Amino acid sequence: MSSEHLTTFKHPGKAYRLEYPAHWECLQKDDAQSCGFGPHERDNVGLWISILPFSLNTDRLSTDLRQVFQQALDKSAAANIRPDATLRHQALKADITEPGEAGNFWIIAGGDLVLFASTQVPAAERATWNPRFERVMASLQITRNDELMMRKIGDEVMERLRQAHPEQNYKWEEERIRGRDHIVYLGNVHREILASPQRQGEIIRHFVDGLKISSGVLMGYEPWVEVVGKLLPVPKPLAYVETESLARRTVRTRWLSGVIIVYAIRGELLRFVTDWDLTRWGVDLETLHEQAMDNLTQLPWPQRLEGSREPGGGRLILVATNDSFDASRLLHPDLHGLLSGPLGSPFLAGIPDRDTLVTCSTDPLLQRRIARKVREDYLTSAHPVTPRLFLVTPDGIELAGTSETEDWVN
C-alpha cells in the first residue's frame, strides 16, 4: 500500500481518521456509526469499523478490554486474541476462523470511544489483502482527546455525587448524569475547568456541594412572596438557552447583540426563573422584569472603584464586587449618572463574562485596547456573555458602532 495513492477519511462525527487507498470505496451506514472501506469491484473483500454504543474513560479499560472484546465477538468464529502493538491505541486482534475466511477482528479503545473492526478476506488471498488492511488499521487515529477529558471530569463528578447521595442511583445518560428524580448537566463545570484546569478538584467539589438534590430545585417550589426581593437580572448569551434542555425553560428577555436577560433567584444556591415558576406564581414577564430591575438598584457598589487614567487622557473603571453580578450592573438604570462624571458622556462598557464590567471613556487608543481585552476575556471565560462593546448614553445603552471597535473586529 505504500506505493498507492492514499486518501484521508475523517469521520463526520469527528470520532477518528485513517488513510486508505484512494481508489477504494468508502461506505457509511447508520449516520456513520459503521463505515466500510474496500475495492469497489470486490464484494467479498473489505474492512468495516463500527463505534460501539457507549462512551467511557478508556484509560480505565485496559484490564477489561479483553472481556469487552469477547462480548463483542459473541458467537463469532474467532481465535488467537492478542494485543496489536501496531495500532496507535489500546487494541486487541483476533483471527477469523470461518471456513474459507482469513480476515481479522479488532477492538480499539481511545479517547472516550471503543471501536470494533473486522475484515473480510478470502483464505486464498490472505497474503494479498491482510497486509493492506493492517496498514489501514495502523493509520487509524481516534480524535476524541477533548471528549476524553470531558468524560474524566464527568466521572469525577459522578464519583462524588454517588458518595454524597447514594440514594439517587446516578447513571450516565448520554452526556449528562441522571439521578432518581433529577438530571445533572455538566456544561458549566466543563467550561470552568477548561478556563482553570489547575482548579479542577476545587471546581468539582464546589459544583457537587452546591447541588440541592430535590425535584423542587428543578421545578421550583418557592412562593412569590419569598423570592420577590431576591430576583436579579442577569445578562447571558442567547446560546445559553439553546444548548441544555433545562435551560430552554428559562424565562428571558431579548436585549442587544445576541444578549438576553434571564432572571436569577439569589440564595444558598442560585437558580434561574423558568416558565414553570411564572405559571405557578401567576406573574407575567413584565412584572418579573420590573421587580428584578428594582432589586438591581439596591445592590451595593464597591466603596472604591478600581480605575486608571491613561497617558492620552482617557479613563478606565473596572467594577469588581465578587458577587457574580458584575455584568448585571451594566443594566442598572442609572449607570450613566453613576459613572459619567469620571468617564465623560457617553462612555463605553463591556461585559465579556459574568464577573466583569469594564467601562472606559471614548479615547480612541483606549477603546481599541479595551475592545481587544474584552474579546480575549470572552473567549477564555467559563461564563462568557458577549465580546461586543456598548455605548452608555444619557438616554440608555446601545451597541457600540463599528467605528469604536473596527480594529478589533477586523
PAGUKE-40634 format. One record per residue (C-alpha): residue in three letters; x, y, z; residue number from 1. Coordinates in steps of 0.1 Angstrom, whole numbers. Layout:
N
SITE   type    east   north      up   seq
SITE    ala       X       Y       Z   NUM
...
***
This chain:
410
SITE   type    east   north      up   seq
SITE    met       0       0       0     1
SITE    ser      30      23       5     2
SITE    ser      32      28     -33     3
SITE    glu      -5      35     -36     4
SITE    his     -21      70     -36     5
SITE    leu     -38      74      -3     6
SITE    thr     -67      95       8     7
SITE    thr     -77     105      43     8
SITE    phe    -111      96      58     9
SITE    lys    -123     119      85    10
SITE    his    -153     106     104    11
SITE    pro    -182     131     101    12
SITE    gly    -187     128     139    13
SITE    lys    -150     136     145    14
SITE    ala    -146     101     160    15
SITE    tyr    -115      90     141    16
SITE    arg     -95      94     110    17
SITE    leu     -75      70      88    18
SITE    glu     -58      66      54    19
SITE    tyr     -69      42      28    20
SITE    pro     -61      37     -10    21
SITE    ala     -78      65     -30    22
SITE    his     -93      41     -55    23
SITE    trp    -112      22     -28    24
SITE    glu    -148      28     -20    25
SITE    cys    -160      42      14    26
SITE    leu    -195      35      26    27
SITE    gln    -213      48      57    28
SITE    lys    -242      33      75    29
SITE    asp    -264      44     104    30
SITE    asp    -252      80     104    31
SITE    ala    -216      68     102    32
SITE    gln    -218      45     132    33
SITE    ser    -204      19     108    34
SITE    cys    -180      27      79    35
SITE    gly    -167       4      53    36
SITE    phe    -136       5      31    37
SITE    gly    -126     -17       2    38
SITE    pro    -121     -21     -35    39
SITE    his    -152     -12     -55    40
SITE    glu    -151     -42     -77    41
SITE    arg    -150     -67     -49    42
SITE    asp    -179     -76     -27    43
SITE    asn    -160    -102      -7    44
SITE    val    -131     -80       4    45
SITE    gly    -134     -51      28    46
SITE    leu    -129     -35      62    47
SITE    trp    -158     -24      85    48
SITE    ile    -153      -2     115    49
SITE    ser    -182       3     140    50
SITE    ile    -185      26     170    51
SITE    leu    -197       7     200    52
SITE    pro    -228      23     216    53
SITE    phe    -213      37     248    54
SITE    ser    -189      64     260    55
SITE    leu    -164      59     287    56
SITE    asn    -130      68     300    57
SITE    thr    -109      43     280    58
SITE    asp     -78      49     302    59
SITE    arg     -96      27     328    60
SITE    leu    -104       0     303    61
SITE    ser     -71     -17     299    62
SITE    thr     -78     -46     322    63
SITE    asp    -113     -51     309    64
SITE    leu    -107     -47     272    65
SITE    arg    -104     -85     266    66
SITE    gln    -137     -91     282    67
SITE    val    -154     -63     262    68
SITE    phe    -138     -79     230    69
SITE    gln    -151    -113     238    70
SITE    gln    -186     -99     244    71
SITE    ala    -185     -81     211    72
SITE    leu    -174    -113     193    73
SITE    asp    -202    -131     209    74
SITE    lys    -208    -163     188    75
SITE    ser    -184    -152     160    76
SITE    ala    -158    -178     150    77
SITE    ala    -126    -163     163    78
SITE    ala     -93    -174     179    79
SITE    asn     -59    -162     190    80
SITE    ile     -69    -130     208    81
SITE    arg     -38    -109     213    82
SITE    pro     -26     -73     217    83
SITE    asp     -19     -54     185    84
SITE    ala      10     -31     191    85
SITE    thr      10     -18     155    86
SITE    leu     -21       4     163    87
SITE    arg     -19      38     180    88
SITE    his     -43      30     208    89
SITE    gln     -51       1     231    90
SITE    ala     -61     -27     208    91
SITE    leu     -67     -64     206    92
SITE    lys     -68     -85     175    93
SITE    ala     -82    -119     167    94
SITE    asp     -83    -143     137    95
SITE    ile    -115    -151     119    96
SITE    thr    -118    -189     118    97
SITE    glu    -148    -193      95    98
SITE    pro    -141    -218      67    99
SITE    gly    -127    -201      37   100
SITE    glu    -121    -168      56   101
SITE    ala     -88    -153      66   102
SITE    gly     -98    -118      80   103
SITE    asn     -94    -104     114   104
SITE    phe    -113     -88     142   105
SITE    trp    -101     -58     162   106
SITE    ile    -112     -39     193   107
SITE    ile     -97      -4     197   108
SITE    ala    -101      19     227   109
SITE    gly     -91      56     226   110
SITE    gly    -105      89     238   111
SITE    asp    -140      81     251   112
SITE    leu    -148      56     224   113
SITE    val    -144      19     217   114
SITE    leu    -143       7     180   115
SITE    phe    -149     -27     167   116
SITE    ala    -134     -36     133   117
SITE    ser    -135     -66     111   118
SITE    thr    -121     -76      77   119
SITE    gln    -135     -99      51   120
SITE    val    -107    -117      32   121
SITE    pro    -109    -150      12   122
SITE    ala     -84    -175      26   123
SITE    ala     -67    -179      -8   124
SITE    glu     -59    -142      -8   125
SITE    arg     -46    -139      27   126
SITE    ala     -12    -127      17   127
SITE    thr     -26    -101      -7   128
SITE    trp     -52     -83      15   129
SITE    asn     -43     -88      51   130
SITE    pro     -11     -66      50   131
SITE    arg     -30     -39      32   132
SITE    phe     -58     -38      58   133
SITE    glu     -33     -40      86   134
SITE    arg     -16      -8      72   135
SITE    val     -50       9      71   136
SITE    met     -57       0     107   137
SITE    ala     -22      12     117   138
SITE    ser     -31      46     103   139
SITE    leu     -63      48     124   140
SITE    gln     -63      76     150   141
SITE    ile     -92      82     174   142
SITE    thr     -96     120     176   143
SITE    arg    -115     123     208   144
SITE    asn     -90     138     233   145
SITE    asp    -113     167     243   146
SITE    glu    -142     143     248   147
SITE    leu    -119     120     269   148
SITE    met    -110     149     291   149
SITE    met    -147     158     295   150
SITE    arg    -155     122     303   151
SITE    lys    -128     121     330   152
SITE    ile    -143     153     345   153
SITE    gly    -178     137     344   154
SITE    asp    -165     105     360   155
SITE    glu    -151     125     389   156
SITE    val    -184     144     393   157
SITE    met    -202     111     392   158
SITE    glu    -180      95     418   159
SITE    arg    -185     125     442   160
SITE    leu    -223     125     436   161
SITE    arg    -226      88     443   162
SITE    gln    -206      93     476   163
SITE    ala    -228     123     486   164
SITE    his    -261     110     475   165
SITE    pro    -261      72     471   166
SITE    glu    -299      71     472   167
SITE    gln    -301      88     438   168
SITE    asn    -286      58     420   169
SITE    tyr    -268      80     395   170
SITE    lys    -262      67     359   171
SITE    trp    -248      82     327   172
SITE    glu    -274      93     302   173
SITE    glu    -256     104     271   174
SITE    glu    -236     135     281   175
SITE    arg    -254     141     314   176
SITE    ile    -259     123     347   177
SITE    arg    -294     112     357   178
SITE    gly    -304     106     393   179
SITE    arg    -336      92     407   180
SITE    asp    -355     125     404   181
SITE    his    -333     149     386   182
SITE    ile    -307     154     359   183
SITE    val    -272     169     364   184
SITE    tyr    -259     189     334   185
SITE    leu    -222     193     332   186
SITE    gly    -218     222     307   187
SITE    asn    -209     248     333   188
SITE    val    -184     227     352   189
SITE    his    -168     217     319   190
SITE    arg    -164     253     309   191
SITE    glu    -150     263     343   192
SITE    ile    -124     236     343   193
SITE    leu    -113     244     307   194
SITE    ala    -108     280     318   195
SITE    ser     -89     270     350   196
SITE    pro     -77     234     347   197
SITE    gln     -54     237     377   198
SITE    arg     -85     242     399   199
SITE    gln    -103     211     387   200
SITE    gly    -107     194     421   201
SITE    glu    -118     226     437   202
SITE    ile    -143     233     410   203
SITE    ile    -158     198     411   204
SITE    arg    -161     199     449   205
SITE    his    -178     233     448   206
SITE    phe    -202     221     420   207
SITE    val    -212     189     438   208
SITE    asp    -215     207     472   209
SITE    gly    -237     234     457   210
SITE    leu    -263     210     443   211
SITE    lys    -295     207     462   212
SITE    ile    -308     173     454   213
SITE    ser    -345     175     452   214
SITE    ser    -370     178     424   215
SITE    gly    -382     210     439   216
SITE    val    -349     227     430   217
SITE    leu    -355     218     393   218
SITE    met    -392     226     391   219
SITE    gly    -392     254     417   220
SITE    tyr    -411     254     450   221
SITE    glu    -406     289     465   222
SITE    pro    -437     312     468   223
SITE    trp    -436     346     451   224
SITE    val    -435     365     484   225
SITE    glu    -403     346     493   226
SITE    val    -384     353     461   227
SITE    val    -397     388     452   228
SITE    gly    -368     405     469   229
SITE    lys    -342     381     457   230
SITE    leu    -347     384     419   231
SITE    leu    -320     400     398   232
SITE    pro    -315     404     360   233
SITE    val    -285     385     345   234
SITE    pro    -272     390     310   235
SITE    lys    -264     358     292   236
SITE    pro    -256     349     256   237
SITE    leu    -285     336     236   238
SITE    ala    -267     303     231   239
SITE    tyr    -272     296     268   240
SITE    val    -309     288     263   241
SITE    glu    -302     269     230   242
SITE    thr    -280     242     245   243
SITE    glu    -290     223     276   244
SITE    ser    -327     213     275   245
SITE    leu    -334     225     310   246
SITE    ala    -321     260     302   247
SITE    arg    -347     262     274   248
SITE    arg    -373     266     301   249
SITE    thr    -355     297     315   250
SITE    val    -375     329     312   251
SITE    arg    -357     356     292   252
SITE    thr    -360     390     276   253
SITE    arg    -341     398     244   254
SITE    trp    -317     426     248   255
SITE    leu    -289     437     224   256
SITE    ser    -265     419     200   257
SITE    gly    -272     383     209   258
SITE    val    -275     390     246   259
SITE    ile    -306     380     266   260
SITE    ile    -316     389     301   261
SITE    val    -325     359     324   262
SITE    tyr    -337     362     360   263
SITE    ala    -318     348     390   264
SITE    ile    -331     339     424   265
SITE    arg    -303     347     449   266
SITE    gly    -300     322     477   267
SITE    glu    -278     294     490   268
SITE    leu    -279     280     455   269
SITE    leu    -285     305     427   270
SITE    arg    -311     293     401   271
SITE    phe    -328     309     372   272
SITE    val    -366     315     369   273
SITE    thr    -384     292     345   274
SITE    asp    -417     294     327   275
SITE    trp    -429     268     353   276
SITE    asp    -423     294     380   277
SITE    leu    -443     321     363   278
SITE    thr    -472     298     359   279
SITE    arg    -470     288     395   280
SITE    trp    -468     324     407   281
SITE    gly    -494     338     383   282
SITE    val    -469     365     374   283
SITE    asp    -461     378     339   284
SITE    leu    -427     386     324   285
SITE    glu    -432     424     326   286
SITE    thr    -438     422     364   287
SITE    leu    -408     398     368   288
SITE    his    -385     422     349   289
SITE    glu    -396     453     368   290
SITE    gln    -391     436     401   291
SITE    ala    -357     423     392   292
SITE    met    -346     457     379   293
SITE    asp    -358     474     411   294
SITE    asn    -338     449     431   295
SITE    leu    -307     456     409   296
SITE    thr    -308     492     420   297
SITE    gln    -305     480     456   298
SITE    leu    -273     461     450   299
SITE    pro    -242     477     467   300
SITE    trp    -214     491     447   301
SITE    pro    -177     489     458   302
SITE    gln    -168     517     481   303
SITE    arg    -138     523     458   304
SITE    leu    -140     516     421   305
SITE    glu    -107     504     406   306
SITE    gly     -97     527     378   307
SITE    ser     -68     543     360   308
SITE    arg     -61     574     339   309
SITE    glu     -44     568     306   310
SITE    pro     -15     589     293   311
SITE    gly     -37     601     265   312
SITE    gly     -63     614     289   313
SITE    gly     -88     585     288   314
SITE    arg    -102     570     319   315
SITE    leu    -110     533     328   316
SITE    ile    -131     519     356   317
SITE    leu    -133     482     364   318
SITE    val    -163     471     386   319
SITE    ala    -153     441     407   320
SITE    thr    -177     431     435   321
SITE    asn    -171     393     437   322
SITE    asp    -209     387     440   323
SITE    ser    -213     371     405   324
SITE    phe    -235     401     394   325
SITE    asp    -208     425     380   326
SITE    ala    -221     421     344   327
SITE    ser    -257     426     357   328
SITE    arg    -247     461     368   329
SITE    leu    -245     472     331   330
SITE    leu    -283     471     332   331
SITE    his    -285     495     361   332
SITE    pro    -310     522     351   333
SITE    asp    -287     550     365   334
SITE    leu    -253     536     352   335
SITE    his    -247     567     331   336
SITE    gly    -253     590     361   337
SITE    leu    -231     569     383   338
SITE    leu    -200     568     361   339
SITE    ser    -203     597     335   340
SITE    gly    -186     620     360   341
SITE    pro    -151     604     358   342
SITE    leu    -156     589     323   343
SITE    gly    -174     616     304   344
SITE    ser    -205     612     283   345
SITE    pro    -211     590     265   346
SITE    phe    -188     562     276   347
SITE    leu    -181     526     267   348
SITE    ala    -188     494     286   349
SITE    gly    -180     457     282   350
SITE    ile    -192     425     299   351
SITE    pro    -171     397     285   352
SITE    asp    -182     374     313   353
SITE    arg    -204     372     343   354
SITE    asp    -178     386     367   355
SITE    thr    -166     416     347   356
SITE    leu    -179     451     340   357
SITE    val    -153     473     324   358
SITE    thr    -161     508     314   359
SITE    cys    -139     535     297   360
SITE    ser    -141     569     281   361
SITE    thr    -142     572     244   362
SITE    asp    -105     579     238   363
SITE    pro     -97     561     205   364
SITE    leu     -65     543     217   365
SITE    leu     -81     532     249   366
SITE    gln    -112     520     230   367
SITE    arg     -91     497     208   368
SITE    arg     -71     483     238   369
SITE    ile    -103     476     258   370
SITE    ala    -121     460     228   371
SITE    arg     -92     436     223   372
SITE    lys     -91     427     260   373
SITE    val    -129     422     262   374
SITE    arg    -127     398     233   375
SITE    glu     -98     379     248   376
SITE    asp    -117     375     282   377
SITE    tyr    -149     365     264   378
SITE    leu    -130     337     246   379
SITE    thr    -114     323     277   380
SITE    ser    -141     327     303   381
SITE    ala    -160     299     319   382
SITE    his    -191     321     320   383
SITE    pro    -189     342     288   384
SITE    val    -215     369     279   385
SITE    thr    -205     389     249   386
SITE    pro    -174     402     231   387
SITE    arg    -191     434     220   388
SITE    leu    -188     469     235   389
SITE    phe    -218     490     244   390
SITE    leu    -222     528     244   391
SITE    val    -237     542     276   392
SITE    thr    -256     575     270   393
SITE    pro    -280     597     290   394
SITE    asp    -308     580     271   395
SITE    gly    -298     544     277   396
SITE    ile    -275     517     263   397
SITE    glu    -269     509     227   398
SITE    leu    -245     487     208   399
SITE    ala    -212     505     201   400
SITE    gly    -208     513     164   401
SITE    thr    -182     496     143   402
SITE    ser    -161     527     144   403
SITE    glu    -154     522     181   404
SITE    thr    -142     486     175   405
SITE    glu    -132     483     139   406
SITE    asp     -96     474     147   407
SITE    trp    -108     446     169   408
SITE    val    -135     433     146   409
SITE    asn    -111     432     116   410
***
